[in-house]
């Protein structure tokens, strides 16, 4: 699941559909006729953005803002153009200004939350996403929070909470069990991680990526014998993960250090 991509939405003013090359020409002509009209520059920015000319889109949106400093949609689209250019700090600043001017713009809080995560501001991202008013049974909402929170140790408990909630909404989702297992493992809740991965293997016993994840979890939990069992399963499947796991076992536990071993 790739829930880190932003919901890119350029809001059209007096334009009903995406602008093709002919409409880009029309937008340029409109700017020449009305150089002090912020809407004309905004529509030009939209045309450039839809043609993947984001540097030019940025210039057009900036001009629209210079002509109308309260143009919330222009700030919004400016931020999304910055995001496309991977200028995340600039994108965050633009979307924050759009939010200040008009918090009701569609998907603005969602996009800002995702951008904050891309900018490395994970705690603020989670705070922004949690502020969104959604149906408590919105699966996508909790998956989005979980995916963002999983990126940082500082928000890992938010990830666990979100994925646990999502699983209650869709208890048959193997992907959610995997994400929850990854979150548990990152939080060093190894027994819970093992349980989550085992739920997947009960239905998909030859899933080598999950067998590998389970083996890694056993290594982190210092359960060498259990880790070797996962390696044996991978070898039987002729999985490329077998070599990776055995190397990891000997790297992390060169001698027997099983947590259950009596000392």
N, C-alpha and C positions, 0 to 999 in steps of 0.2 A: 504494500500500500504506500503509495506516495502521496502522504498527506502534507510535505514541506513546500509544494508548488502553490503560488498565490493565485487567488481567483482574480485574474486581471480583467478589469471592467472599465472601459473608457466610456464616460457618459457623454452622449451626443446632445448638442444643443442645436435644434432646428435641423437635425440630420437623423434619419430613421434607420439607416443601415450602414454597414461598413463601407468606407470610402475606397473605391478602386482608383486606378491611375487617372481616369477621367475626372473623378471627383477631387483627386489631389490637385489636378490642374485648375479645377474650379475654385478650390480653396485658396490657391495661390492668387488667382485672379481677384477673389473677394478681398484678400489682404491688400492688394495693390489699389483697389478701389476705395477701401475703407481702412487705411493704415492705423487709425486710432480706435478701431472697434475691437474690444477684447474678445468678443464672441468669434469674430473672424479669425483671430490668431489662435483661439482655442480650437476651432474646427480644423485649422491647418495642422495644429499639433496632433489632433486625432488622426488626420490623414497620414501624417508621417509615421505615427506609431503603428497604424495598421499596415504600413508598408515596411515595417521593421527598421525605419530610419530614426532610431531613438535619440541620437544626438541632436538632430534637427527638431525632433518633437520637443525635447527639453527646451530648446531656444524659443520655440513658438509658445509653449506654456508659460515660460518665464515672461515673455512679452505680454501675454494676456494678463498675467498677475500684475505687471508694472502698470498696466492701464486700468486694472480693477483689483486692488489689493484684497478685496473681500470675495474674490472669485473662488469659492470652495472647490468646485469641480475641477478648476485648473490646477489647484494644489494637489488634488487627488490624482489626477492623470499625470502630473509632473512626478509625483512620488512613484507611480507605477512604471513610468519610463526610466526613472533612476534605478528601480529594481531590475528592470530588464538589462540595464548596463552594469548591474552588480555594484552600484553605489549605494550600499544599504544605509549608511548613516544619513546621507542626503535624503534618501527615500523616507526614512523614519521621520525626519524633520518636516518634510512636506506633508506627510499624512497626518502628523500631529496637528499641523496648522489647519488642514482640511477638517479634522475632527473638531477643533475649536470653533471653526466657522459654521459647520453644519454637521452635527453628529448623526443625522438621520440618513446620510448618503448610504446607498446599498453596499453591504459587505465591507464598509470602511473599517469597523473595529476588527473584523476578522483579518483583513489584509494587514492592518497595522500590527496585530498580534503576531502574525506570521513573519512580518518584516523585522519586528523586534527580535524574534528568535534568530533570524538570519544574521542580524547585527550582533549576535552574542549576548543580548539582553534578555536572558531566558526567564528570570523571575518577573520582570515587567511584562514580558510576553504572556505568561500564564495569567497574570493579574488582568491584563486587557481581555484575554479570551474568556475568562470567568465572568467578566462584566457584561458579556453579551447575553441578552435576554432571549432564550430559546426554550423550546419544549424540553422538559426534563427527560423525555424519551427520545431525544435526537441522537441517534447513533453516530452520525458524522461529527457532531459537535464534540462528543467525548473522545472519539478517535483522534480528532485534530488536537485537542488538549494533550492527550497522551503522547502522541507522536512528537509534539513540540517539547513537552516536559522530559521525554526520554533522552534528549540531547545533552542534558546537563546533570551532573551529580546533585546540584543544588535544588533541582526540581524533580528528582526521581520519585519522591513520594506522591507528588501530584500525578505523575505518569501512572503509578500503580493504582491510585484511586480512580483515575479516569478509565483505565483499561478494565478494572474490576466492574465498574458501572456498565461499561460497554458490553462486557460478557453477560451481565444479567439481562441485557436487552437482546443479545444474540448469542445464546449459550452454545450453539453448535459451530461457532466460527473458529476454525483451527488457526487462522491468522491472528485472531485476538489472543488465543492461548500462547502463541509464539511471542507476540509483543509483550504480553504480561510476564511470560517466562524471562524474557530479556530484561525487563524492568526489575523483576525480583532478583535476578542474578546481579544486576548492577548495584542493587541495594544490599547485596550480600545476604539475601534471604534464600539461601541455597536450597533448603528443603522445599520451599514453595516453588522455586524455579523448577526443580526436578518434577514436582507434581504437575506443573503446567505442561512441561514438555512431554511427560508420560501420557497426558490426555490426548496429545496429537498422535503419538506413536500407537496408541490403542486403536486408532482409526486408520493410520497411515504408517504401518510398521517399517516400511523400507525408505522412509524419508531421511536420506543421509545427512542433510543439513541439520535436522533436529537431533539425530543421533549424535552428531558432532557437538552441537550445542549442549546436549546432555553430558557428553564426555568432558567438555570444558568445565561445566558446572561441578562435576565430581572432582576434577583437579583442584578447582578453587576451594572446594570444601575439604580438600586433603583426603579424599577417599580414592586412593590409588587403585585398589582392586576393582571398584565399580567403574573407574575410568577405563581400565584395561578391557573390561567387558564390552564397553561401547566401541573400543578400537577393534575388537574381534568381530563385532557386527559389521563394522565398516569394511573390514577386509573381506568378509563373505560377500559383501555387495560390490566388491571391486571399486569402492569409492575413493576418489582422490583425497577425500578428507581423512582417510586412514593414516597416511603419512604425516599429514599436518598434526593430527591428534597425538600420535605416538611421539613425535618430536616435542610437542608441548608438554606431554607427561614427563618425559625425561629432563626437559629443561626446568620445569617447576618442581619436580619431585624425583631427583636422581637416585635417591634411595627410598626404601619403604618408609612412608610417613603417614600411614593410614590413620585418620582421626579416631577410628574405633579401636586401634591397636592399644593394648595395655602397655603401660610404661613401667 
